[in-house]
Amino acid sequence: MRKRIAGGLGVVLAVGAAVPAAAAVAGPRVVLASHGHVTLSGGRADVRLTPRNDGWAAVAGATVRLHFSRALDGPQQLPEACAVADPSTVLCGTGPLAAGGAGREIRLRVGLEGAPGEVRLEVDTLREGDAGDRDPAGDRQRVLALDTGDDYAF
């Protein structure tokens, strides 16, 4: 009886080993990321970014989370698809993202409390819907911007 069980497991392991790891995950492939620039000047951060879907499946929508290392300074005027989530975070909807394509550019300007000399910005692109992102580590970008008026890429 032990030989039969061990033999059966050997077949299962051999079959499992023949399937590539990427194929073992069910669902369409999505690879989301957002790239852009941030400029810090006089306590204001100007952000412009473009979300991308480099996967094989379209996404009905995604959310870009912009987390600043400093709190926002009071009420902000944000683009229509964006909202303040907490004192230092803004969320922006991307709308649909075609497979292998870029979404619409998102631009916003926020005031930061205390007019800091530098700010760290973390940008996460979060999927919505049933598609599976096989590279979630690539969804996060980080950048340190100094109060120089220069563009810092992420």
WOQUIJO-V60003 format. One line per field, one symbol per residue. ss: DSSP state (h for helix, s for strand, l for the rest). psi: psi as a letter, one per 40 degrees, with the letter a starting at -180 (. if undefined). burial: + if it has 24 or more other ideal C-beta (glycine too) atoms within 12 Angstrom, else -. Layout:
ss: ???
psi: ???
burial: ???
This chain:
ss: lhhhhhhhhhhhhhhhhhllhhhhllllsslssssssssssllsssssssssslllllsllssssssslllslllllllllsssssllssssslllslllsssssssssssslllllssssssssssllllssllhhhhsssssssslllsssl
psi: dddddddddddddddddehiddddhiiihhhiihiaiihhhfehhhhhihiiheaeiihdiihhhhhieiiigaiihiideiihdieehhhhidaihihfiiaihhhihiihhegieihhhhhhhhiiaeihhegddeehiiihhigeeihhi.
burial: ----------------------------+++++++++++++-+++++++++++++-+++-++++++++++-+---+-++--+-+---++++++++-+----+++-+++++++---+-+++++++++++--+-++----+++-+-+------+-+
